[in-house]
Amino acid sequence: MEFALLLPLFVFMIFVLLDVTSLARDQLHADLLARDAARRASQSTNIEEARESVNATVTHAGRSDVRWQLIIDNDVVTVKLSLEPRISMMTSSLRWLGGMHRVEGKASFVMEYHFNEQ
């Protein structure tokens, strides 16, 4: 009798745990992708090469849903990006309720070479 009462709660907790770990994985992926893109952009010699570096890094990740922004301020290169979390049973219901947002990552590196922002 007690097992029949606790089983739905236990199954629900397992699904919640899987969804939270999936969301944490996506957040880690966004942070690592932003860091790698910012590092490669900081090694560029001009702004066009920096943009191409970020685009190549994002394309190499294999995700088509990534939106990115390159910001160059003084001697610092910052890459902000966002991506859609992977779909699971819980996240799809959150999206249906309007509560799902994009996962964001941001990283900054000091430029190795100085160039104009033109």
WOZI-V857485 format. One line per field, one symbol per residue. ss: DSSP state (a for helix, b for strand, c for the rest). burial: I if it has 24 or more other C-alpha atoms within 12 Angstrom, else O. A space follows every 50 residues. Layout:
ss: ???
burial: ???
//
This chain:
ss: caaaaaaaaaaaaaaaaaaaaaaaaaaaaaaaaaaaaaaaaaccccaaaa aaaaaaaaaaccccccbbbbbbbccbbbbbbbbcccccaaaaaaaacccc ccbbbbbbbbcccccccc
burial: OOOOOOOOOOOOOOOOOOIOOOIOOIIOIIIIIIIIIIIIIIIIOOIOOI IIIIIOIIOOOOOOOIIIIIIIOOOIIIIIIIIIIIOOOIIOOOOOOOOO OOIIIIIIIIIOOOOOOO
//
